[in-house]
Amino acid sequence: MIKSSVSNCPVPNEQQPLNEYEELRSSWLFRDSTSGWGEYMTKIVWIWGLSGLVAFPVVATSFNPHKQIAQFILCSAAGASIGVLLALLRLYLGWSYVRDRLVSRVIFYEESGWYDGQTWTKPQEVLDRDRLIVTYQIQPVIQRLQITFLGLAVLFVAGTIVWHLV
């Protein structure tokens, strides 16, 4: 973990926004969302495929793959996308939480438990550093996640249109 450059910071290390960012960035699920587009999309496809292992048999009970192939494929793809949607939602919420903690001038923290919350106002140098991290490190990841959500929504709409044509 990175130690805060502010020596009089009363916030415990694990609750300091910069350390929360570093911890999030190094965790396996969130680390993959910061990689290049190719690697990121590969992970999304893997999540979709693993979700499909659950979705395909469930859909096969409603649509016989030998008789209703179009319905089977469309419903299987949509069902497998639920896993992707849940993973994207988790990523988005995690990155948004850390972003909000970094851009906030006042930080809420707990000293020893839920009942003794305190606040700390960041000095300007810490606030500037944190906002630079948000601008150049976190905001591009959040934009990537928003683009992925949009792409998933477009695929759902396209699937719905194809479903009505079949």
C-alpha positions as CSV (number, residue, x, y, z in Angstrom):
1,M,0.0,0.0,0.0
2,I,1.1,3.5,-0.7
3,K,1.6,5.6,2.4
4,S,-0.1,9.0,2.4
5,S,2.2,12.0,1.8
6,V,0.4,13.8,4.5
7,S,1.9,13.1,7.9
8,N,-1.0,14.3,10.0
9,C,-3.7,12.4,8.2
10,P,-6.0,10.8,10.8
11,V,-7.6,8.4,8.4
12,P,-6.6,4.8,8.9
13,N,-4.4,3.5,6.0
14,E,-6.9,1.0,4.7
15,Q,-9.6,3.8,4.5
16,Q,-7.4,6.4,2.7
17,P,-8.8,7.0,-0.8
18,L,-5.4,6.6,-2.5
19,N,-4.9,3.2,-0.7
20,E,-8.4,2.1,-1.6
21,Y,-7.6,3.0,-5.2
22,E,-4.4,1.0,-5.2
23,E,-6.1,-2.0,-3.5
24,L,-8.9,-1.9,-6.1
25,R,-6.6,-1.6,-9.0
26,S,-4.5,-4.6,-7.9
27,S,-7.5,-6.9,-7.3
28,W,-8.0,-9.5,-10.0
29,L,-11.4,-8.5,-11.4
30,F,-10.7,-4.7,-11.3
31,R,-7.1,-5.1,-12.7
32,D,-8.5,-6.6,-15.9
33,S,-10.7,-3.6,-16.5
34,T,-7.6,-1.4,-16.7
35,S,-5.8,-3.4,-19.4
36,G,-5.9,-2.7,-23.1
37,W,-9.1,-3.1,-25.1
38,G,-8.1,-6.5,-26.6
39,E,-7.3,-8.1,-23.2
40,Y,-10.4,-6.4,-21.6
41,M,-12.7,-7.7,-24.3
42,T,-11.1,-11.2,-24.0
43,K,-12.0,-11.2,-20.3
44,I,-15.6,-10.1,-21.1
45,V,-15.9,-12.9,-23.6
46,W,-14.6,-15.4,-21.0
47,I,-17.2,-14.2,-18.5
48,W,-19.9,-14.5,-21.2
49,G,-18.8,-18.0,-22.0
50,L,-18.7,-19.1,-18.4
51,S,-22.2,-17.6,-17.9
52,G,-23.2,-19.5,-21.0
53,L,-22.4,-22.8,-19.3
54,V,-25.3,-22.1,-17.1
55,A,-27.6,-20.4,-19.6
56,F,-27.4,-22.9,-22.5
57,P,-28.8,-25.9,-20.6
58,V,-31.5,-23.7,-19.0
59,V,-32.6,-22.3,-22.4
60,A,-32.5,-25.8,-23.9
61,T,-35.4,-26.8,-21.6
62,S,-37.6,-24.1,-23.2
63,F,-36.3,-24.1,-26.8
64,N,-35.2,-27.3,-28.5
65,P,-31.8,-26.5,-30.2
66,H,-32.6,-28.9,-33.0
67,K,-36.0,-27.5,-33.8
68,Q,-35.9,-23.8,-32.7
69,I,-32.3,-22.9,-33.3
70,A,-32.8,-19.2,-33.8
71,Q,-34.7,-18.8,-30.5
72,F,-32.2,-21.1,-28.7
73,I,-29.3,-19.0,-29.9
74,L,-30.9,-15.6,-29.1
75,C,-32.1,-16.7,-25.6
76,S,-28.8,-18.4,-24.8
77,A,-26.8,-15.3,-25.8
78,A,-29.1,-13.0,-23.7
79,G,-29.0,-15.4,-20.8
80,A,-25.2,-15.6,-20.9
81,S,-25.1,-11.8,-21.1
82,I,-26.6,-11.6,-17.6
83,G,-23.3,-12.7,-16.1
84,V,-21.5,-10.0,-18.1
85,L,-24.0,-7.4,-17.0
86,L,-23.5,-8.4,-13.3
87,A,-19.7,-8.3,-13.7
88,L,-19.9,-4.9,-15.4
89,L,-22.2,-3.5,-12.7
90,R,-19.7,-4.7,-10.0
91,L,-16.8,-3.0,-11.8
92,Y,-18.7,0.2,-12.3
93,L,-19.9,0.5,-8.7
94,G,-16.4,-0.3,-7.4
95,W,-14.6,2.3,-9.6
96,S,-17.4,4.9,-9.0
97,Y,-17.0,4.5,-5.2
98,V,-13.2,5.0,-5.3
99,R,-13.6,7.9,-7.8
100,D,-16.1,9.6,-5.4
101,R,-13.8,9.2,-2.5
102,L,-10.8,10.6,-4.4
103,V,-12.6,13.7,-5.7
104,S,-14.3,14.5,-2.4
105,R,-12.7,17.3,-0.4
106,V,-14.0,15.8,2.9
107,I,-13.4,12.1,3.7
108,F,-15.6,10.1,6.1
109,Y,-13.8,7.4,8.0
110,E,-14.3,5.1,11.0
111,E,-11.8,5.0,13.8
112,S,-12.7,1.7,15.4
113,G,-16.2,0.8,14.3
114,W,-19.4,1.9,12.7
115,Y,-20.5,4.0,15.7
116,D,-17.5,6.5,15.7
117,G,-17.4,8.0,12.3
118,Q,-15.2,11.1,11.7
119,T,-14.5,13.4,8.8
120,W,-11.2,14.7,7.5
121,T,-10.7,17.6,5.1
122,K,-8.0,16.9,2.5
123,P,-5.2,19.5,2.1
124,Q,-5.2,21.1,-1.4
125,E,-2.0,19.1,-2.5
126,V,-3.7,15.8,-1.7
127,L,-6.9,16.9,-3.3
128,D,-5.1,17.9,-6.5
129,R,-3.2,14.6,-6.6
130,D,-6.3,12.6,-6.1
131,R,-8.2,14.5,-8.8
132,L,-5.4,13.9,-11.2
133,I,-5.6,10.2,-10.5
134,V,-9.3,10.3,-11.2
135,T,-8.9,12.2,-14.5
136,Y,-6.1,10.1,-16.0
137,Q,-6.5,6.7,-14.4
138,I,-10.1,6.1,-13.3
139,Q,-12.2,8.1,-15.7
140,P,-11.0,6.2,-18.8
141,V,-11.9,2.9,-17.1
142,I,-15.4,4.2,-16.2
143,Q,-15.8,5.4,-19.8
144,R,-14.8,2.0,-21.1
145,L,-17.4,0.4,-18.8
146,Q,-20.0,2.8,-20.0
147,I,-19.2,2.0,-23.6
148,T,-19.4,-1.7,-22.8
149,F,-22.8,-1.2,-21.2
150,L,-23.9,0.7,-24.3
151,G,-22.6,-2.1,-26.6
152,L,-24.5,-4.7,-24.5
153,A,-27.7,-2.6,-24.7
154,V,-27.3,-2.4,-28.5
155,L,-26.9,-6.2,-28.7
156,F,-30.0,-6.7,-26.6
157,V,-32.0,-4.4,-28.9
158,A,-30.6,-6.1,-32.0
159,G,-31.5,-9.5,-30.5
160,T,-35.0,-8.3,-29.8
161,I,-35.5,-7.1,-33.3
162,V,-34.2,-10.4,-34.7
163,W,-36.5,-12.2,-32.3
164,H,-39.5,-10.4,-33.8
165,L,-38.4,-11.1,-37.3
166,V,-38.0,-14.9,-36.7
